[in-house]
Each structure stands twice: as structure tokens, then as C-alpha cells.
Amino acid sequence: MKEFDINLYLSIISIIIGFGYVFFYMLSGRNQNPLTYRYQKVLNNKILLKRHLIFACLLTAVGIFRYNSLTLETYLFSPIIFLIFLLISNSIMRKIYKRNILIETRNKYSCSPRVNKSAKFLDIFLGALIGLLSLVSPIIMKHDKFDEINKERRKFKSEKDLSNNNYNSQLKLD
């Protein structure tokens, strides 16, 4: 019988939630124009912003509860980190340019120029910073646990290999 590592699956699920929320949900839209991205709807609709903040706070509560575990469940912090930096960057852009931030994401198949010509260097810089911080911060939060996580993974793998060897030797005896 195969044993599975529940910590591995919890880490994968939290990484999928973190990356999925930031890149595949908030930074996507009808086309490549940043004005159609979902984060623009959130910035323009206070009720939708509250819903996203509640969702992000719920994920953060789960992440806090599981913070000391040997998994990368700190990726559950990604939505709240993204929203906080998005709101801070948007307030900066509103003060300077009197409009919402335009986070440009490039087409992965070409090196096309900017889609929205009103996007300035500060938009691109802050957008890259928001994406980078929301996806790297969870790893930084867990940096002190990496040795312990690796030891636990090696221990689990050696126990699994040992049980497989015992099972195979039993089969040979029969």
C-alpha cells in the first residue's frame, strides 16, 4: 500500500491557491489590456474589495494557524500581501497620476510593446514589485524552516523506501 505525504499535498494546494489568486485570477482579463484585469474591478468597486479582503483574511487565518507546520502553507498569505501592496501602490498612483495603477503583464509568446500607452515606468515597476513580493514573501517567511522541512522529507522518504523493501522481500519469500 502506498503512503502519501500529506505535507507535500498541503504545500502544493497552498502554492496553487497563492499563484492562482495572484496570476490567474487578479492579473487576467478579457484581453492583454490592464484596464480589463480583475484587479481594476476590485479597485473600482468597494463591495468587491471588501469581499476580496474577507477572502484573503480567511486564507491568512488558515495560514497563521498552520504557520509553524513543515509546509509552505505561507502561500496562503499571498492574496492579502497582493491586496495590501496593490492598495498602497494604487494610492501612490492616484496621488501622482490621478488614476488607478496599470499592471502590465507581457504576452508570453512575444516581446510586444506595452498594451496601454498610458502605463508609465512607475506602473510597470510597482506592478512587478507587487507580483514579486506577493509570491516571494511566503518563501522568506519560511526560510528558517527549510532545513527542518528537508529533514522531514528525507525521513519520510527513507521510511517509505524501507517499507517498500520489506514488502518486496515478503513477496520474494512467498
C-alpha positions as CSV (number, residue, x, y, z in Angstrom):
1,M,0.0,0.0,0.0
2,K,1.4,3.4,-1.0
3,E,1.7,6.0,1.7
4,F,1.4,9.7,0.7
5,D,3.0,12.7,2.3
6,I,0.1,14.9,3.4
7,N,2.6,17.9,4.0
8,L,3.5,17.7,0.3
9,Y,-0.1,17.9,-0.8
10,L,-0.9,20.7,1.6
11,S,2.1,22.7,0.3
12,I,1.1,22.1,-3.3
13,I,-2.5,23.2,-2.6
14,S,-1.4,26.4,-0.9
15,I,1.0,27.2,-3.7
16,I,-1.7,26.7,-6.2
17,I,-4.0,29.0,-4.2
18,G,-1.3,31.7,-3.9
19,F,-0.2,31.6,-7.6
20,G,-3.8,31.1,-8.8
21,Y,-5.2,34.1,-7.0
22,V,-2.4,36.4,-7.9
23,F,-1.6,35.5,-11.5
24,F,-4.5,33.5,-12.9
25,Y,-7.3,35.4,-11.2
26,M,-6.3,39.0,-10.4
27,L,-3.9,39.5,-13.3
28,S,-6.1,38.2,-16.0
29,G,-8.9,39.8,-18.1
30,R,-10.7,39.8,-21.4
31,N,-7.5,40.7,-23.2
32,Q,-4.0,42.0,-22.7
33,N,-5.2,45.5,-21.7
34,P,-4.7,46.1,-18.0
35,L,-8.0,48.0,-17.8
36,T,-9.8,44.7,-18.3
37,Y,-8.0,42.9,-15.5
38,R,-9.9,41.8,-12.4
39,Y,-7.9,43.9,-10.0
40,Q,-9.3,47.0,-11.8
41,K,-12.8,45.9,-10.9
42,V,-11.7,45.3,-7.3
43,L,-10.2,48.8,-7.1
44,N,-13.3,50.4,-8.6
45,N,-15.9,48.5,-6.5
46,K,-15.8,48.9,-2.7
47,I,-18.1,45.9,-2.1
48,L,-16.0,43.7,-4.3
49,L,-12.9,45.0,-2.5
50,K,-14.4,44.0,0.9
51,R,-15.2,40.5,-0.4
52,H,-11.7,40.0,-1.6
53,L,-10.3,41.3,1.7
54,I,-12.5,39.0,3.7
55,F,-11.4,36.0,1.5
56,A,-7.8,37.0,1.8
57,C,-8.2,37.4,5.6
58,L,-9.8,33.9,5.9
59,L,-6.8,32.4,3.9
60,T,-4.5,34.4,6.2
61,A,-6.1,33.0,9.3
62,V,-5.6,29.4,8.0
63,G,-2.0,30.4,7.2
64,I,-1.4,31.7,10.7
65,F,-2.9,28.6,12.2
66,R,-0.6,26.4,10.1
67,Y,2.4,28.8,10.2
68,N,4.7,26.6,12.3
69,S,4.0,23.5,10.3
70,L,6.6,22.0,8.0
71,T,4.8,23.0,4.8
72,L,4.8,26.0,2.5
73,E,1.3,27.0,3.6
74,T,2.6,30.5,4.0
75,Y,1.5,30.9,0.4
76,L,-2.0,31.4,1.8
77,F,-0.7,34.8,2.8
78,S,-0.2,35.7,-0.9
79,P,-3.7,37.1,-1.5
80,I,-3.5,39.5,1.5
81,I,0.0,40.6,0.6
82,F,-1.1,41.2,-3.0
83,L,-4.1,43.2,-1.9
84,I,-2.2,45.3,0.6
85,F,0.6,46.2,-1.9
86,L,-2.0,46.8,-4.6
87,L,-3.9,49.3,-2.4
88,I,-0.7,51.0,-1.3
89,S,0.6,51.2,-4.9
90,N,-2.8,52.4,-6.2
91,S,-2.9,55.2,-3.6
92,I,0.6,56.3,-4.8
93,M,-0.6,56.2,-8.5
94,R,-3.8,58.2,-7.6
95,K,-1.7,60.9,-5.9
96,I,0.7,61.2,-8.8
97,Y,-1.3,60.4,-12.0
98,K,-4.9,60.7,-10.7
99,R,-5.8,57.2,-12.0
100,N,-5.6,53.5,-10.9
101,I,-2.4,51.6,-11.3
102,L,-1.9,49.7,-14.6
103,I,-0.1,46.4,-14.0
104,E,1.2,45.4,-17.4
105,T,1.7,41.7,-18.0
106,R,3.6,40.8,-21.1
107,N,2.3,38.3,-23.7
108,K,4.4,35.2,-23.1
109,Y,4.8,34.5,-26.8
110,S,6.2,37.8,-28.0
111,C,8.1,40.8,-26.8
112,S,5.3,43.2,-27.8
113,P,5.3,46.8,-26.6
114,R,3.1,48.0,-23.8
115,V,-0.6,47.4,-24.5
116,N,-1.8,50.5,-22.7
117,K,0.3,53.5,-23.7
118,S,-0.7,55.5,-20.6
119,A,1.2,53.0,-18.4
120,K,4.3,54.7,-17.1
121,F,7.6,53.3,-15.7
122,L,6.2,53.6,-12.2
123,D,3.2,51.4,-13.2
124,I,5.5,48.7,-14.5
125,F,7.9,48.9,-11.6
126,L,5.2,48.8,-8.9
127,G,3.3,46.0,-10.8
128,A,6.4,43.9,-10.9
129,L,7.1,44.7,-7.3
130,I,3.6,43.7,-6.3
131,G,3.8,40.4,-8.1
132,L,7.3,39.6,-6.8
133,L,6.6,40.5,-3.2
134,S,3.3,38.6,-3.1
135,L,5.0,35.4,-4.4
136,V,8.4,35.6,-2.7
137,S,7.3,36.8,0.7
138,P,5.9,33.4,1.7
139,I,9.2,31.8,1.0
140,I,11.0,34.4,3.1
141,M,8.6,33.8,5.9
142,K,9.6,30.1,5.9
143,H,13.4,30.5,5.3
144,D,14.3,29.3,8.8
145,K,12.3,26.1,8.4
146,F,13.8,24.8,5.2
147,D,16.4,22.6,6.9
148,E,13.7,21.1,9.1
149,I,11.4,20.6,6.1
150,N,14.1,18.8,4.1
151,K,15.0,16.6,7.1
152,E,11.3,15.6,7.5
153,R,11.0,14.9,3.7
154,R,14.2,12.7,3.8
155,K,12.9,10.9,6.9
156,F,9.6,10.2,5.2
157,K,11.3,9.0,2.0
158,S,13.6,6.7,3.9
159,E,10.7,5.2,5.9
160,K,8.7,4.8,2.7
161,D,11.7,3.1,0.9
162,L,12.2,0.8,4.0
163,S,8.6,-0.3,4.0
164,N,8.7,-0.9,0.2
165,N,11.9,-3.0,0.7
166,N,10.2,-5.0,3.4
167,Y,7.1,-5.5,1.3
168,N,9.2,-6.7,-1.7
169,S,11.2,-9.1,0.5
170,Q,7.9,-10.6,1.7
171,L,6.8,-11.1,-1.8
172,K,10.0,-12.9,-2.7
173,L,9.6,-15.2,0.3
174,D,6.1,-16.2,-0.7
